[in-house]
């Protein structure tokens, strides 16, 4: 079963925190951008009514979660001004959505619940004639073929298309030695 929730707390929030931690902890070593947020930050997002929680349930327990919002200020990692400038007509209707995350407890992976949550998350902006922005780290793009997955999900929606709106490239400069010190001037 999939439900839409505005506020999750108590045991259900704790269960989702544990599933979130299990899903995102490995990315601390696999992606440069922070993916694992603190328990307090995640519980605050689960309690925030500005963020829609799409929850997958099994035997009365939450086992999957998608989070999406059109309150762009609820997502500190993004620039609302960028999205509003890029999509002014959608901004005027508050129809710009940001997909914060989609995850399923590792114990129920391999079932259809991830795809159902993912598709339901896309349905939220589609019902508003909106746009959905989301990010995927390079590790997940490669391992889960996220580009093809996004294309498959988009193909289910009439007249939909999906593409890259921005790209962040992380550089590393290895600097084993400093510049030589200038010779002291003789005056």
C-alpha positions in Angstrom: 0.0 0.0 0.0 1.2 3.5 -0.8 -0.1 6.6 1.2 0.6 10.3 1.1 1.5 11.8 4.5 2.2 15.4 5.6 3.5 14.5 9.0 5.2 11.4 10.3 6.4 10.9 13.9 6.8 8.3 16.6 7.6 4.7 15.7 6.9 5.1 12.0 9.4 8.0 11.8 12.0 5.9 13.7 11.5 3.0 11.3 11.9 5.3 8.3 15.0 6.9 9.9 16.6 3.4 10.2 15.8 2.5 6.6 17.1 5.9 5.5 20.3 5.4 7.4 20.8 1.9 6.0 20.3 3.3 2.4 22.4 6.4 2.6 25.2 5.6 5.0 27.2 3.8 2.2 27.1 7.0 0.1 29.3 8.8 2.6 32.2 7.0 0.9 30.8 6.8 -2.6 29.6 10.4 -3.3 31.2 13.8 -2.5 27.9 15.5 -1.8 26.4 14.8 1.6 23.6 12.3 1.4 23.5 11.1 5.0 21.9 13.7 7.2 21.5 13.4 11.0 18.6 11.7 12.7 17.3 15.1 13.9 17.3 16.5 10.4 15.5 13.6 8.9 12.9 13.5 11.7 12.4 17.2 11.2 11.7 16.6 7.5 9.3 13.8 8.3 7.4 16.2 10.6 7.5 19.1 8.2 4.0 19.5 6.6 5.6 21.4 3.6 7.2 18.1 2.5 4.9 15.4 1.1 5.9 12.0 2.2 4.9 9.1 -0.1 5.1 6.0 2.1 5.2 2.4 1.1 3.8 0.1 3.7 4.1 -3.6 4.4 2.4 -5.4 7.2 1.5 -2.1 8.8 5.1 -0.9 8.8 6.6 1.8 6.6 9.2 0.2 4.4 9.7 2.9 1.7 9.7 6.6 1.4 9.7 9.3 -1.3 9.8 13.0 -0.3 8.8 15.9 -2.6 7.9 19.5 -2.0 7.0 22.6 -3.9 8.1 24.8 -1.0 11.6 25.1 -2.4 13.0 26.9 0.7 12.4 23.6 2.6 15.4 22.2 0.7 18.6 24.0 1.8 20.8 22.2 -0.8 19.2 24.0 -3.8 18.8 27.5 -5.1 15.1 28.3 -5.4 16.0 31.4 -7.5 17.7 29.2 -10.1 14.6 27.1 -10.6 12.2 30.0 -10.5 14.3 31.9 -13.2 14.4 28.7 -15.3 10.7 28.0 -15.0 8.9 31.3 -14.4 5.5 30.2 -15.6 5.7 27.2 -13.2 7.0 29.4 -10.4 4.0 31.7 -10.8 1.8 28.7 -10.1 4.0 27.2 -7.4 4.4 24.2 -9.7 8.1 23.6 -9.3 8.7 20.5 -7.2 11.9 19.1 -5.8 12.2 15.4 -5.2 14.2 15.1 -2.0 14.7 11.3 -1.9 13.3 7.9 -2.8 14.4 4.9 -0.8 13.2 1.4 0.2 14.3 -0.6 3.2 17.1 -3.0 2.1 15.0 -5.9 3.4 12.3 -5.4 0.7 14.4 -4.3 -2.2 13.8 -6.1 -5.5 10.1 -5.8 -5.2 8.0 -3.3 -7.1 7.7 -0.8 -4.1 10.6 1.4 -5.3 9.0 1.9 -8.7 5.6 2.5 -7.3 6.9 5.2 -4.9 9.0 6.8 -7.6 6.1 6.9 -10.1 3.8 8.2 -7.4 6.3 11.0 -6.5 6.4 12.0 -10.2 2.6 12.0 -10.3 2.5 14.8 -7.7 4.0 17.5 -10.0 2.2 16.0 -13.0 -1.2 16.6 -11.4 -0.2 20.3 -11.1 1.2 20.5 -14.7 4.5 21.1 -13.0 8.2 20.3 -13.2 10.1 18.0 -11.0 13.8 18.6 -10.2 15.9 16.0 -8.5 19.6 15.0 -8.2 21.3 11.7 -8.5 25.0 11.1 -7.5 27.3 9.6 -10.1 27.5 6.3 -8.2 23.7 5.8 -8.3 23.6 7.1 -11.9 26.0 4.3 -12.9 25.0 1.5 -10.6 21.2 1.9 -11.0 21.3 3.3 -14.6 19.4 6.3 -13.2 19.2 8.0 -16.6 17.4 5.1 -18.2 15.2 4.8 -15.1 14.2 8.4 -15.3 13.5 8.0 -19.0 11.3 4.9 -18.3 9.3 6.8 -15.6 8.9 9.8 -17.8 7.7 7.7 -20.7 4.6 6.7 -18.6 3.5 10.4 -18.5 1.8 11.9 -21.6 4.0 14.5 -23.4 6.7 14.3 -20.6 10.4 14.6 -21.2 13.3 14.5 -18.8 16.8 16.0 -19.2 19.7 17.5 -17.2 19.0 21.0 -16.0 22.4 21.6 -14.4 25.5 19.6 -13.6 27.9 20.0 -10.8 31.4 18.7 -11.5 33.7 18.1 -8.5 37.4 18.7 -9.2 40.3 17.6 -7.0 43.8 19.1 -7.4 46.6 16.9 -6.0 49.2 19.4 -4.7 52.2 17.4 -3.4 54.5 20.4 -3.3 54.0 24.2 -2.8 55.2 26.8 -5.2 58.8 27.7 -4.7 59.3 30.6 -2.3 60.6 33.7 -4.1 64.2 34.4 -3.4 64.7 37.2 -0.9 65.3 40.6 -2.6 68.7 42.2 -2.1 68.5 45.9 -1.6 
